[in-house]
Amino acid sequence: MTSRVYRPDERPDVEVRVDGEWHPGELRMWHHREDGWWANVNWRPKPGMTFVDTVREEDVRLAQVGPRR
């Protein structure tokens, strides 16, 4: 298994797809398993709410717009 952990000051801004919708977030770690790459992310469905989740590679992309909310 291979992984890449980002320090808090290095974490890329990303968008995370949850239930078909893209939400702003932060990439904490990439982890490779037998079934592919997975990302550990923080994501925010709205200001003031943050979730920590693990999602498949195809459900994460680099942020398309401005700074974090």
N, CA, C and O atoms as a Tinker XYZ file with bonds, in Angstrom:
   276  protein
     1  N      0.840000   -1.202000    0.000000    73     2
     2  CA     0.000000    0.000000    0.000000    64     1     3
     3  C      0.871000    1.245000    0.000000    63     2     4     5
     4  O      1.944000    1.277000    0.602000    81     3
     5  N      0.389000    2.257000   -0.681000    73     3     6
     6  CA     1.100000    3.515000   -0.785000    64     5     7
     7  C      0.180000    4.626000   -0.305000    63     6     8     9
     8  O     -1.030000    4.574000   -0.525000    81     7
     9  N      0.749000    5.627000    0.348000    73     7    10
    10  CA    -0.074000    6.760000    0.762000    64     9    11
    11  C      0.744000    8.039000    0.701000    63    10    12    13
    12  O      1.974000    8.013000    0.701000    81    11
    13  N      0.034000    9.155000    0.650000    73    11    14
    14  CA     0.644000   10.483000    0.673000    64    13    15
    15  C     -0.167000   11.323000    1.628000    63    14    16    17
    16  O     -1.331000   11.627000    1.362000    81    15
    17  N      0.445000   11.708000    2.755000    73    15    18
    18  CA    -0.226000   12.516000    3.769000    64    17    19
    19  C      0.257000   13.958000    3.634000    63    18    20    21
    20  O      1.459000   14.211000    3.554000    81    19
    21  N     -0.682000   14.898000    3.610000    73    19    22
    22  CA    -0.350000   16.317000    3.501000    64    21    23
    23  C     -0.336000   16.962000    4.881000    63    22    24    25
    24  O     -1.232000   16.731000    5.693000    81    23
    25  N      0.693000   17.774000    5.140000    73    23    26
    26  CA     0.702000   18.566000    6.376000    64    25    27
    27  C     -0.435000   19.580000    6.283000    63    26    28    29
    28  O     -0.851000   19.934000    5.179000    81    27
    29  N     -0.950000   20.059000    7.431000    73    27    30
    30  CA    -2.065000   21.015000    7.395000    64    29    31
    31  C     -1.819000   22.236000    6.505000    63    30    32    33
    32  O     -2.748000   22.719000    5.858000    81    31
    33  N     -0.592000   22.739000    6.461000    73    31    34
    34  CA    -0.325000   23.924000    5.648000    64    33    35
    35  C     -0.078000   23.595000    4.174000    63    34    36    37
    36  O      0.139000   24.506000    3.374000    81    35
    37  N     -0.106000   22.312000    3.800000    73    35    38
    38  CA     0.120000   21.881000    2.412000    64    37    39
    39  C     -1.136000   21.357000    1.736000    63    38    40    41
    40  O     -1.115000   21.096000    0.533000    81    39
    41  N     -2.214000   21.198000    2.463000    73    39    42
    42  CA    -3.406000   20.520000    1.935000    64    41    43
    43  C     -4.043000   21.283000    0.772000    63    42    44    45
    44  O     -4.420000   22.447000    0.915000    81    43
    45  N     -4.157000   20.618000   -0.377000    73    43    46
    46  CA    -4.767000   21.275000   -1.541000    64    45    47
    47  C     -6.270000   21.495000   -1.358000    63    46    48    49
    48  O     -6.964000   20.684000   -0.745000    81    47
    49  N     -6.751000   22.615000   -1.907000    73    47    50
    50  CA    -8.189000   22.853000   -1.968000    64    49    51
    51  C     -8.751000   21.969000   -3.068000    63    50    52    53
    52  O     -8.220000   21.930000   -4.178000    81    51
    53  N     -9.818000   21.269000   -2.758000    73    51    54
    54  CA   -10.445000   20.365000   -3.715000    64    53    55
    55  C    -11.954000   20.558000   -3.697000    63    54    56    57
    56  O    -12.502000   21.297000   -2.880000    81    55
    57  N    -12.597000   19.875000   -4.615000    73    55    58
    58  CA   -14.053000   19.731000   -4.593000    64    57    59
    59  C    -14.327000   18.245000   -4.465000    63    58    60    61
    60  O    -13.647000   17.421000   -5.076000    81    59
    61  N    -15.332000   17.908000   -3.663000    73    59    62
    62  CA   -15.662000   16.516000   -3.357000    64    61    63
    63  C    -17.091000   16.243000   -3.802000    63    62    64    65
    64  O    -18.014000   16.977000   -3.448000    81    63
    65  N    -17.267000   15.177000   -4.585000    73    63    66
    66  CA   -18.611000   14.816000   -5.058000    64    65    67
    67  C    -19.267000   13.900000   -4.039000    63    66    68    69
    68  O    -18.763000   12.821000   -3.726000    81    67
    69  N    -20.415000   14.363000   -3.523000    73    67    70
    70  CA   -21.204000   13.584000   -2.573000    64    69    71
    71  C    -22.645000   13.591000   -3.073000    63    70    72    73
    72  O    -23.236000   14.653000   -3.268000    81    71
    73  N    -23.197000   12.419000   -3.276000    73    71    74
    74  CA   -24.572000   12.297000   -3.781000    64    73    75
    75  C    -24.783000   13.112000   -5.060000    63    74    76    77
    76  O    -25.829000   13.735000   -5.241000    81    75
    77  N    -23.779000   13.102000   -5.946000    73    75    78
    78  CA   -23.891000   13.764000   -7.236000    64    77    79
    79  C    -23.626000   15.256000   -7.241000    63    78    80    81
    80  O    -23.657000   15.872000   -8.306000    81    79
    81  N    -23.365000   15.867000   -6.078000    73    79    82
    82  CA   -23.097000   17.303000   -5.996000    64    81    83
    83  C    -21.660000   17.539000   -5.549000    63    82    84    85
    84  O    -21.132000   16.796000   -4.721000    81    83
    85  N    -21.027000   18.582000   -6.103000    73    83    86
    86  CA   -19.652000   18.942000   -5.747000    64    85    87
    87  C    -19.660000   19.956000   -4.612000    63    86    88    89
    88  O    -20.401000   20.938000   -4.645000    81    87
    89  N    -18.817000   19.701000   -3.596000    73    87    90
    90  CA   -18.711000   20.570000   -2.420000    64    89    91
    91  C    -17.248000   20.963000   -2.210000    63    90    92    93
    92  O    -16.351000   20.182000   -2.529000    81    91
    93  N    -16.995000   22.169000   -1.676000    73    91    94
    94  CA   -15.616000   22.572000   -1.408000    64    93    95
    95  C    -15.029000   21.734000   -0.287000    63    94    96    97
    96  O    -15.738000   21.279000    0.611000    81    95
    97  N    -13.721000   21.541000   -0.358000    73    95    98
    98  CA   -13.071000   20.747000    0.672000    64    97    99
    99  C    -11.571000   20.903000    0.660000    63    98   100   101
   100  O    -11.016000   21.801000    0.026000    81    99
   101  N    -10.932000   20.003000    1.377000    73    99   102
   102  CA    -9.495000   20.016000    1.564000    64   101   103
   103  C     -9.000000   18.582000    1.537000    63   102   104   105
   104  O     -9.556000   17.718000    2.215000    81   103
   105  N     -7.969000   18.326000    0.765000    73   103   106
   106  CA    -7.394000   16.985000    0.661000    64   105   107
   107  C     -6.410000   16.753000    1.795000    63   106   108   109
   108  O     -5.445000   17.502000    1.946000    81   107
   109  N     -6.647000   15.723000    2.589000    73   107   110
   110  CA    -5.776000   15.405000    3.720000    64   109   111
   111  C     -4.771000   14.310000    3.380000    63   110   112   113
   112  O     -3.630000   14.343000    3.841000    81   111
   113  N     -5.201000   13.327000    2.563000    73   111   114
   114  CA    -4.332000   12.188000    2.285000    64   113   115
   115  C     -4.833000   11.409000    1.085000    63   114   116   117
   116  O     -6.040000   11.285000    0.879000    81   115
   117  N     -3.893000   10.874000    0.278000    73   115   118
   118  CA    -4.185000    9.872000   -0.749000    64   117   119
   119  C     -3.730000    8.531000   -0.202000    63   118   120   121
   120  O     -2.706000    8.441000    0.476000    81   119
   121  N     -4.500000    7.484000   -0.501000    73   119   122
   122  CA    -4.146000    6.145000   -0.041000    64   121   123
   123  C     -4.473000    5.140000   -1.144000    63   122   124   125
   124  O     -5.592000    5.120000   -1.657000    81   123
   125  N     -3.504000    4.311000   -1.508000    73   123   126
   126  CA    -3.731000    3.309000   -2.549000    64   125   127
   127  C     -4.051000    1.968000   -1.909000    63   126   128   129
   128  O     -3.333000    1.486000   -1.033000    81   127
   129  N     -5.158000    1.374000   -2.375000    73   127   130
   130  CA    -5.562000    0.048000   -1.918000    64   129   131
   131  C     -5.673000   -0.854000   -3.139000    63   130   132   133
   132  O     -5.471000   -0.406000   -4.267000    81   131
   133  N     -5.990000   -2.105000   -2.917000    73   131   134
   134  CA    -6.139000   -3.054000   -4.032000    64   133   135
   135  C     -7.196000   -2.605000   -5.034000    63   134   136   137
   136  O     -7.093000   -2.916000   -6.220000    81   135
   137  N     -8.211000   -1.877000   -4.572000    73   135   138
   138  CA    -9.296000   -1.445000   -5.462000    64   137   139
   139  C     -9.110000   -0.021000   -5.988000    63   138   140   141
   140  O    -10.060000    0.559000   -6.514000    81   139
   141  N     -7.921000    0.553000   -5.863000    73   139   142
   142  CA    -7.643000    1.861000   -6.437000    64   141   143
   143  C     -7.229000    2.894000   -5.410000    63   142   144   145
   144  O     -6.945000    2.580000   -4.254000    81   143
   145  N     -7.203000    4.152000   -5.873000    73   143   146
   146  CA    -6.827000    5.275000   -5.019000    64   145   147
   147  C     -8.035000    5.828000   -4.289000    63   146   148   149
   148  O     -9.120000    5.943000   -4.860000    81   147
   149  N     -7.842000    6.169000   -3.029000    73   147   150
   150  CA    -8.870000    6.759000   -2.178000    64   149   151
   151  C     -8.304000    8.025000   -1.545000    63   150   152   153
   152  O     -7.104000    8.113000   -1.283000    81   151
   153  N     -9.160000    8.990000   -1.304000    73   151   154
   154  CA    -8.749000   10.259000   -0.700000    64   153   155
   155  C     -9.440000   10.438000    0.642000    63   154   156   157
   156  O    -10.635000   10.174000    0.781000    81   155
   157  N     -8.676000   10.889000    1.621000    73   155   158
   158  CA    -9.238000   11.300000    2.900000    64   157   159
   159  C     -9.397000   12.815000    2.796000    63   158   160   161
   160  O     -8.421000   13.529000    2.567000    81   159
   161  N    -10.619000   13.301000    2.963000    73   159   162
   162  CA   -10.924000   14.710000    2.739000    64   161   163
   163  C    -11.771000   15.292000    3.860000    63   162   164   165
   164  O    -12.488000   14.578000    4.561000    81   163
   165  N    -11.670000   16.604000    4.009000    73   163   166
   166  CA   -12.658000   17.385000    4.748000    64   165   167
   167  C    -13.515000   18.035000    3.677000    63   166   168   169
   168  O    -12.975000   18.541000    2.693000    81   167
   169  N    -14.825000   18.038000    3.831000    73   167   170
   170  CA   -15.677000   18.731000    2.855000    64   169   171
   171  C    -16.794000   19.445000    3.573000    63   170   172   173
   172  O    -17.199000   19.060000    4.670000    81   171
   173  N    -17.297000   20.510000    2.928000    73   171   174
   174  CA   -18.258000   21.404000    3.568000    64   173   175
   175  C    -19.522000   21.546000    2.712000    63   174   176   177
   176  O    -19.475000   22.152000    1.641000    81   175
   177  N    -20.638000   21.000000    3.170000    73   175   178
   178  CA   -21.887000   21.155000    2.416000    64   177   179
   179  C    -22.432000   22.584000    2.497000    63   178   180   181
   180  O    -23.149000   23.030000    1.601000    81   179
   181  N    -22.090000   23.298000    3.573000    73   179   182
   182  CA   -22.458000   24.708000    3.713000    64   181   183
   183  C    -21.548000   25.317000    4.773000    63   182   184   185
   184  O    -20.962000   24.587000    5.572000    81   183
   185  N    -21.421000   26.640000    4.792000    73   183   186
   186  CA   -20.551000   27.273000    5.782000    64   185   187
   187  C    -20.911000   26.843000    7.211000    63   186   188   189
   188  O    -22.084000   26.765000    7.577000    81   187
   189  N    -19.888000   26.573000    7.991000    73   187   190
   190  CA   -20.099000   26.173000    9.381000    64   189   191
   191  C    -20.235000   24.677000    9.584000    63   190   192   193
   192  O    -20.262000   24.216000   10.725000    81   191
   193  N    -20.322000   23.901000    8.502000    73   191   194
   194  CA   -20.416000   22.443000    8.604000    64   193   195
   195  C    -19.223000   21.820000    7.892000    63   194   196   197
   196  O    -18.928000   22.176000    6.751000    81   195
   197  N    -18.534000   20.891000    8.555000    73   195   198
   198  CA   -17.411000   20.185000    7.941000    64   197   199
   199  C    -17.540000   18.705000    8.239000    63   198   200   201
   200  O    -17.815000   18.309000    9.372000    81   199
   201  N    -17.337000   17.888000    7.212000    73   199   202
   202  CA   -17.342000   16.440000    7.358000    64   201   203
   203  C    -15.976000   15.900000    6.964000    63   202   204   205
   204  O    -15.322000   16.446000    6.076000    81   203
   205  N    -15.547000   14.836000    7.618000    73   203   206
   206  CA   -14.340000   14.118000    7.244000    64   205   207
   207  C    -14.806000   12.812000    6.626000    63   206   208   209
   208  O    -15.639000   12.112000    7.201000    81   207
   209  N    -14.269000   12.480000    5.451000    73   207   210
   210  CA   -14.749000   11.308000    4.727000    64   209   211
   211  C    -13.626000   10.699000    3.901000    63   210   212   213
   212  O    -12.600000   11.338000    3.671000    81   211
   213  N    -13.820000    9.479000    3.463000    73   211   214
   214  CA   -12.915000    8.821000    2.532000    64   213   215
   215  C    -13.713000    8.519000    1.276000    63   214   216   217
   216  O    -14.757000    7.870000    1.324000    81   215
   217  N    -13.192000    9.010000    0.132000    73   215   218
   218  CA   -13.915000    8.869000   -1.132000    64   217   219
   219  C    -12.988000    8.345000   -2.214000    63   218   220   221
   220  O    -11.767000    8.454000   -2.108000    81   219
   221  N    -13.580000    7.774000   -3.254000    73   219   222
   222  CA   -12.807000    7.270000   -4.395000    64   221   223
   223  C    -12.170000    8.420000   -5.163000    63   222   224   225
   224  O    -12.630000    9.560000   -5.102000    81   223
   225  N    -11.116000    8.101000   -5.880000    73   223   226
   226  CA   -10.369000    9.090000   -6.656000    64   225   227
   227  C    -11.268000    9.909000   -7.589000    63   226   228   229
   228  O    -11.090000   11.120000   -7.712000    81   227
   229  N    -12.224000    9.261000   -8.239000    73   227   230
   230  CA   -13.071000    9.973000   -9.198000    64   229   231
   231  C    -14.041000   10.960000   -8.549000    63   230   232   233
   232  O    -14.694000   11.734000   -9.249000    81   231
   233  N    -14.138000   10.942000   -7.235000    73   231   234
   234  CA   -15.026000   11.863000   -6.528000    64   233   235
   235  C    -14.285000   13.045000   -5.914000    63   234   236   237
   236  O    -14.819000   13.745000   -5.053000    81   235
   237  N    -13.033000   13.266000   -6.368000    73   235   238
   238  CA   -12.224000   14.403000   -5.898000    64   237   239
   239  C    -11.615000   15.084000   -7.121000    63   238   240   241
   240  O    -11.125000   14.422000   -8.036000    81   239
   241  N    -11.655000   16.407000   -7.122000    73   239   242
   242  CA   -10.970000   17.178000   -8.158000    64   241   243
   243  C    -10.411000   18.448000   -7.527000    63   242   244   245
   244  O    -10.904000   18.917000   -6.501000    81   243
   245  N     -9.369000   18.998000   -8.160000    73   243   246
   246  CA    -8.826000   20.253000   -7.664000    64   245   247
   247  C     -9.912000   21.331000   -7.711000    63   246   248   249
   248  O    -10.744000   21.344000   -8.617000    81   247
   249  N     -9.895000   22.226000   -6.736000    73   247   250
   250  CA   -10.901000   23.281000   -6.653000    64   249   251
   251  C    -10.879000   24.135000   -7.919000    63   250   252   253
   252  O     -9.813000   24.472000   -8.433000    81   251
   253  N    -12.051000   24.475000   -8.406000    73   251   254
   254  CA   -12.199000   25.250000   -9.630000    64   253   255
   255  C    -12.249000   26.758000   -9.379000    63   254   256   257
   256  O    -11.960000   27.548000  -10.277000    81   255
   257  N    -12.610000   27.149000   -8.176000    73   255   258
   258  CA   -12.799000   28.571000   -7.885000    64   257   259
   259  C    -12.205000   28.942000   -6.538000    63   258   260   261
   260  O    -12.020000   28.088000   -5.671000    81   259
   261  N    -11.908000   30.222000   -6.371000    73   259   262
   262  CA   -11.457000   30.920000   -5.181000    64   261   263
   263  C    -11.136000   30.161000   -3.914000    63   262   264   265
   264  O    -11.078000   28.932000   -3.909000    81   263
   265  N    -10.930000   30.901000   -2.843000    73   263   266
   266  CA   -10.506000   30.354000   -1.554000    64   265   267
   267  C    -11.620000   29.597000   -0.842000    63   266   268   269
   268  O    -12.784000   29.630000   -1.240000    81   267
   269  N    -11.221000   28.920000    0.216000    73   267   270
   270  CA   -12.170000   28.157000    1.037000    64   269   271
   271  C    -13.234000   29.044000    1.648000    63   270   272   273
   272  O    -13.023000   30.229000    1.906000    81   271
   273  N    -14.389000   28.424000    1.871000    73   271   274
   274  CA   -15.485000   29.140000    2.542000    64   273   275
   275  C    -15.350000   28.971000    4.036000    63   274   276
   276  O    -16.168000   29.492000    4.793000    81   275
